[in-house]
Amino acid sequence: MPIYEYQCQQCQGYFQKLVRGFSDPVDLACPRCHATSVQRRVSQVAQVRSDAQRAEALGDDRMLAGVDENDPRAVAKWAKQLGQTMGDEAGGDWNEMVDQMIDEEFDGDAPSGPKSRTGDDLGWG
C-alpha cells in the first residue's frame, strides 16, 4: 500500500495518506480545512549511499562549481546541498541553521523558514 503526498488547493497545506491500491480514495479530504479539492504531488525520493560514496561526493569539485563566495544566498544554497549530501550526519536542523545564518547576514531582511514549499506541512508520517 503506497503512501501518497497531497496538497490542498484551498489552504495550500500538504499531507500524506496511506492508500489501498493506486487510485485516490473517494472520501479524500484535507485534514486541516476538510476541502475535497486536493491534488496528488510527486514526493521526494531518497538515494541510499554508502559512507564511501557520500565521502566521494563531498570531495567532488563540481559541488563548488558556480558558487560565488561573495553572494550569501549562493553560499546558503551550496550549504543546503552539502547538508543533503551529508544526510543524517548533518543533523535534522541543518537547513534551519543555514536559514538563520542567511537571516543574520542580511540583518533579518531575508525571509526565514523552509523555502521549498508554501503552506503547512501537515505530516502524518
C-alpha positions in Angstrom: 0.0 0.0 0.0 1.6 3.3 -1.1 1.8 6.5 0.9 0.9 9.4 -1.3 1.5 13.1 -0.7 -1.3 15.6 -1.4 -1.7 19.4 -1.5 -4.9 21.1 -0.7 -6.0 23.5 -3.4 -7.9 25.6 -0.8 -5.5 26.1 2.1 -2.3 25.0 0.3 -1.5 22.6 3.1 0.4 19.3 2.5 -0.5 15.9 3.9 0.2 12.3 3.4 -2.2 9.4 3.1 -1.8 5.6 3.2 -3.9 4.4 0.2 -5.1 1.0 -0.7 -4.3 0.4 -4.3 -3.2 3.1 -6.7 -6.2 5.3 -7.1 -7.2 8.1 -4.7 -9.8 7.3 -2.1 -13.3 8.6 -2.8 -13.6 10.4 0.6 -10.2 12.1 0.4 -10.2 15.5 2.1 -7.7 17.9 3.6 -7.3 17.2 7.4 -6.8 20.9 8.0 -9.7 22.6 6.2 -11.7 19.5 5.1 -11.8 20.6 1.5 -12.0 17.9 -1.1 -10.1 19.7 -3.8 -6.7 18.1 -3.3 -4.0 17.2 -5.8 -1.5 14.4 -5.6 2.1 15.6 -5.5 5.3 14.0 -6.6 7.1 13.0 -3.4 10.8 13.4 -2.9 12.9 10.3 -3.2 16.0 9.3 -1.3 19.0 7.5 -2.6 20.8 5.2 -0.2 24.5 5.7 -0.4 27.4 4.1 1.4 29.7 6.1 3.6 32.4 5.9 0.9 30.0 7.2 -1.8 29.0 10.1 0.4 32.6 11.0 1.2 33.4 10.9 -2.5 30.5 13.2 -3.3 31.8 15.7 -0.6 35.2 15.8 -2.3 33.8 16.4 -5.8 34.9 19.8 -7.1 31.7 20.1 -9.1 29.8 20.8 -5.8 31.6 24.2 -5.7 31.2 25.0 -9.4 29.4 28.3 -9.9 29.3 29.2 -6.2 30.1 32.9 -5.7 31.6 33.1 -2.3 30.7 36.8 -2.1 27.0 36.0 -2.5 25.5 34.8 0.8 22.5 33.3 -1.0 24.7 31.2 -3.3 26.7 30.0 -0.3 23.5 29.1 1.5 22.3 27.1 -1.5 25.6 25.3 -1.6 25.4 24.7 2.2 21.9 23.1 1.8 23.2 20.8 -0.9 26.1 19.9 1.4 23.6 19.0 4.1 21.7 16.8 1.8 24.9 15.0 0.8 25.9 14.5 4.4 22.4 13.1 5.2 21.7 12.3 8.9 25.2 13.3 10.0 24.3 17.0 9.2 21.5 16.9 11.8 17.8 17.4 11.4 18.1 21.2 11.8 20.8 21.8 9.2 18.5 23.8 6.8 17.1 25.9 9.7 20.7 26.7 10.8 21.6 27.8 7.2 18.4 29.9 7.0 19.3 31.5 10.3 22.8 32.3 9.1 21.4 34.0 5.9 18.9 35.9 8.0 21.7 37.2 10.2 23.8 38.1 7.2 21.0 40.3 5.9 20.1 41.6 9.4 16.7 39.9 9.3 15.7 41.2 5.8 15.8 37.7 4.2 12.7 35.5 4.6 13.1 32.7 7.1 11.9 29.1 7.2 11.7 26.5 4.5 11.6 27.9 1.0 10.8 24.8 -0.9 7.1 24.8 -0.4 4.3 27.1 0.6 1.6 26.2 3.1 1.8 24.0 6.1 3.3 20.5 6.1 0.6 18.6 7.8 2.8 15.5 8.0 1.1 12.2 9.1 4.3 10.3 8.6 
